Amino acid sequence: MREPGPDHPITVTPSGRHVVVRIGGQIVAESDRALVLQETTMPPVFYIPREDARMDLMTRTNNSSTCPYKGVASYYSVTSGDRTAENAVWSYETPYHWMSAIAGHLAFYPNRVDAIEAT
């Protein structure tokens, strides 16, 4: 467990944008309440509240990973239309306390979905 700091900065801020995620020709998440997580020099990631996602299209998988700064991530596959996007979604359901803002949010791998649009 490591806390973000000057040598590994992580910020979480409201995106202020309308974010839409599409898979298999359907909108699977749509939110005006998304957060943006910026970690060091990595690309920013949108975290969308679960309430703004089609959880009925998602199935939790057995995959998990651990980030020393955020905690243990759970993964979900999404079946939408005629497409299943395996492990396309991750969520830190009980992140470390300094990352508590992303609890209850989902993030999507851009290369496993059709589109992530932010306007």
Secondary structure as UniProt FT lines:
FT   TURN            6..7
FT   STRAND          10..14
FT   STRAND          19..23
FT   TURN            24..25
FT   STRAND          26..31
FT   STRAND          35..39
FT   TURN            40..41
FT   STRAND          45..49
FT   HELIX           50..52
FT   HELIX           55..57
FT   STRAND          58..67
FT   TURN            68..70
FT   STRAND          71..80
FT   TURN            81..82
FT   STRAND          83..91
FT   HELIX           97..102
FT   TURN            103..104
FT   STRAND          105..108
FT   HELIX           110..112
FT   STRAND          115..118
//
